[in-house]
Structures are given as C-alpha cells and as structure tokens.
Amino acid sequence: MSLQLKEKVALVTGAGNGLGRTHALELARHGACVVVNDINAAAHAVAAEIKQSGGTALSVVGDVSRPEDVQAMVNQVIDQFGRIDILVNNAGVLRDKTFEKMSSEDFRLVFEVHVMGAVHMTKAVWPQMKKQGYGRVVLTTSSSGLYGNFGQANYSAAKMALVGLMKTLGQEGAKYDIRVNCLAPTALTAMTAGLLPPEAVDVFTPERVSVALLALVREQAPTQMIMLAGGGGFECAHITMTRGIYLKDEDDPAEALCQRIEHVQDTSGQILPETGWAQSQFELAKALT
C-alpha cells in the first residue's frame, strides 16, 4: 500500500538534528513537502539538504514553547502552501535528576517544551486541519512516561500527559478526519547520548524509528494508537483496565479491599476502554447487577 504522502505538507518540530531531522528527511523522501522547525539555524541546513535531494522544504525558526513563535510559523506555512496536512511534535529537552534534587524550574521547562509545545503547535494547526477535513498529528511520548524511569520524573510526567492529550484529540478530531497518534521512540540521539550501551549504536538508529512515523501519518493511518519503535522492532502499548472486584455490604470495605487487592490487580480478561467514561460505566454495571 502506498504511503500516499506525495505533496502532503508536513511540519516537524525539533527537526534540526537527531530524530526530528530523520523524520523530515524520510517524509521528504516519500514525497511530502516538509517544513523544518528548530530553535536555531540547524533548521535551514536540513531544509537545504532536502532541496538538494530534489525535495520541497521550508525552514522556520521558532520556539515551540512560545505561542507567538508558533502562530507565526504556522501562518507562514499556510501562506506558502495553502494547507498543512501533517504535524509531528518532536521537539524536546531533558533535565534528568532524581525528584528530590530536581528544581521546579527544570520540571517546568520540560513541561513547557514537551507538553505546552505540543499544545501550542497542535492548537495552531487545528483550525486549518478542521477546515480542510484532513489532518495527521503525532505526539512524541516515551516508555519513560508509560512505565516510569529513574531520574526522569519531569520527563516521565510530561510524556504521559501527551498520551492523555492524544486520546482526547483523537476523539475530538475524528469527524474531521484528523487522526492523532503517539510515537514512543528508542533511538540514539543527542538527547539520549550516554544512556544506552555502546552495542546499541548500530541498532537504535533514528531511521528505524521514522519507519513508524510514516505509518502513523499516511492517509490510512490509525488513530489513538501508542506505537513503540526502536531498532527495527515495533510494538503497541495499551492503557487497560482490569476486571477488578465489587464490594457490597462489607462491614469494613477498606479491609475487604486490602484482603482482595490481588484480585484487583489480576490482568486476566482485562478491558481496553475506548473513552474515559468506560470506568464509570463499568463500575455502574457492577453495582446494578
């Protein structure tokens, strides 16, 4: 099946180097018109690289954590191309420390770039995608957010926040064919230097992650999917709900719950909720049966 990216307009944030650069190059290689964003002139170099290879590219310098920068970038893209089909929220920073030693400033900075940066970017492109009845948005999450990682409380919290954002935007954008997904990459980049062993260098290349990105932005893309990708491996993560238990007329419900906590944790027959209402609906059904 063709990826059907020819002449689609794709904006990639944090694309001056690392994974964002590879995303931009792969999108261009498959025919997309690529808008390369970064906070410095590195964006110009990547755009020039795409043009030298015969592709179409525009570089836009701006800070995704600044709404005024974001709106100016999106206005420039729409003025030049008349539409925007794909948004890849890739820009990010790390400020790793144990939670006890982490400053509030470092916690806030990571949220401002990862979460609010994605919010500003997506909010700026949303009206255009809604107007044209088409859009593909990718938010970059992480296994650190899904499962936690020592010394990354700020990063983990931000990356899990993006999953919740993706789930809601996927529902709100459905009738306009705006499909929203999350990508959790494993790749050796400037952000991950020193975090993976030497033998990982040849395995976890950015190019192997961008394969997953292409699958998430094509015309027949899924929506509300959390795709994990790294080293040629591709997986899907789900936030599930166990069948749990129901307590009724216990003299001490808290004591009863403690005694049956293993049953609450039992994953057999677990459920994959479609919306946040599933919990209340499931629990009401228990109470009424």
N, C-alpha and C positions, 0 to 999 in steps of 0.2 A: 504494500500500500504506500502510495506517495505521501510524503510528509506535508505536501501542499503548502509550502512556505514561500513560494515564489511571489515576490513583490509585496509580501506582508511587511508591515512596518513594526519593527521590534526595538524597544528601548531597554537597555541593560544597564543597571546601576553598578557602580564599583567595577567598571569593566576596563580600567586602565592596566590591570595586570591580573595574574592569578586565574582563579576560576571564572571571574567575570569576563576577562579577555578571551578565554577559550569559548565561553558561551557565545560571545559576539562573533568570533571567527567561524564557529560552526553554524550559527544562524545564517551568516552571510554565505557560507559555502553551499547552503541549501536554498539560496535564492532570496532570502529576506533582505529588506533594506534596514540596516542596523544603525541605531542611534547609540553611540558610545558615551556613557557618562562616567565621570570621576571628578574628584575634587581638585585635580591638577592637570597639567599638560599631558599626562600619560594617556588621557583620552584621545588627544589629537594623533598620537603615534599609532594607536590601534586602528583608528578610523583610516589613517593613511595606509596602513598595512592591508586593510580590506579593499580599499580603492586600487591599490597596486595589483591586487589579485583579480581585478575586474568586477568587484562588487560595488554596491552603493552604500555609503556610510556618511554619517554626520556626527561630529563630536560636540558634546555640550558639557561644559564645565560647571559644576554646582554641587552644593552640599545638600544631601537628601534630608538632613535634619532641619533645614531652613525652608519653611513653606514658600517664602518668596522666591528662592532659588528654584524650587521645584516647579512652581507655576510658570516661571519664565522659561524653563526648559521645555515643558510640555507645550506651551504656546508656540515656541519656536518649531517644534516638531510638527505640530498641526498646520502651522503656516506654510511649512516647506512641503509636507507630504499629503496634507489634507485628511489624514486619519492616523490612528495608532491602534494596531491590532494585538500586539504582544507587549506585556510589561514583565520584566524579570527583575525582581527585587533581590539584588545580590550584595549590595554594599554592606560592609560590616567592620567592626573593630573588636579587639579583645583587650580586656583588662583583668587578667587572671590573678586571683589571690584567694586565700581562704576567706570565708564570710566574715570572720572575726576581724581580720586585718583589712578588709575591703572598705574603702571610703565610700560615702554616699555619692560623691562626685563620680567615681568610677562606675558605680551601679547605674546612676542616672545617664551617663554618657552612652553606655552600651544600649540602654533602652531607647535613648533618643535616636541613635543611628539605626539599630535593627528594627525596632517596633515603630517608632514615630516616623522614621524614614520611609518605611513601607506604607504606613498610613498616609503620609503626605503624597507620596507618589501615586498610590492607588486612587486616592480621592481626586487627584488632579486629572487622571486619565478616565475615570469612571463615566463622567457625562458624555465624553466622546464615544466611548465604547457602547454606552447605552443608546446613544443617538444612531450609531451605525448598525446596531443589532448584532454586535460581534466583539468578543474580547477574550484574551487568554492572559491570565495573571498567575505568576509563580512567586511564592514567598519562600525564602530560604530558611528552613528550620534546621534542626540538628538532633542527632541522637543524644547529645548532651541535654537538650530540652526534654526529649521524650523519656529519657531514662536517668538523667542526672549525671554529673561528672564532678569529681572532687576539685575544688578550687575555682569553679565556674558558676557560682550562684547567680551572678548577674546575667551571664550569657545564657545559662540554662533557663532562667525565668523568662528572658526575652524570647528565646526560641520557642518555648511552649506557648507563649502569648500569641505568636504568629499562627500557631495551629488553630487556636480558637478564632482568630480573625479570619483565617481561610475558610473554616467551616461555615461561619455566618455569611461571609461574602459569597460563597458558593451558592447558598440558598437564595440570597437576595438578587444575585445576577442571573439565575437560571433562566428566567423568562426572556432575557435579552441575549441569550447565548453567550453570556460572559462566564467562562469556566475558570475556576480558581483552584490551584493545587499547591502543595508544599513539596519541596525537594530537600532531602537531608543528605548532603554530600560527604564523602570521605575522600579527600584529596590533599596532596602535599602542595601547599601554597605558602606565601609569606606569613599568613596568619597561623598556619599550623606547623611552621618550621620548628624542629626540635621536639615535637610532641609525638612523633611516630618513629619507629626504629629504622635504621639505615636500609634494611632489606625492603622497606615499604616504598622506597623512592621509585623503583621501576614498576610497581604495582598500582599505586594510587595516583595516577596521573589525572590532571584536570579533564583531559579529553574523554576519559572513560566515564566521567560524571555528566558531561554535556550531552552524551547519548540520551540520558534520562530526561534532560531538559527538553530536548527536541520532541520526545514522546508526549510531554506534558503541554506543549504549545501548538501542536498540529490541529488541523480542523476537527479531526475525530478524537480530540483529547478527552480524557476522563474529567471528572470534576470532584472536588473534595477528597482527593487522594493524597496520601502521605507516601511519597516514594523515596526509598533509601537507595543510594547508589555509590559504588566505590570499587575500583579495581576490576571492573567487569562484572560485578555482582549487583543484582537489582532485587529489592525486596519492597514489601508494602507493610506499613505499620498501621495498626488499628487501635483506637481507644474503645475498649469493650466494657461491658457491664456484666457482672456475674449474676446467676440466678438468685443467689442470696437466700435469705430466710424471711419468715414473717413471724413477729412476736405478737401474741394476743392474750390478754388477761393474766400476764405473769405478775406475781407479787413484786418482783424486783426486775424490771426489764433490763436494766444495765447489767445486773449479774447474769441474767439469762443470755444476753448478747455476748458477754465475755466468755461464757462457757461454750458458745457455739461459733466463736469467731472463725474457726477453721472452715465451717460451712459457708460463711460469708465470703471467704477467700477462694473457695472451690471454683475453678475455672471451667469445669465440665458444663457444657450446654450454655456457655456464655453468649451474650447478646451484643450485636453491633447496632447501637442506636443511630437512627437517621437524623434526629434533631435533639436539642436539649430537653424537649418535652417528654422524651421517652422515659426518663426516670420517674417522673410524677405519674405518668400513665401506667407504667408497670407496677408501681407501688400501690396505686389506687386499685388496680385489678386484684392485687393480692388481698387488699383489705376487704373487697366486696365479694370474694369467693368463699 
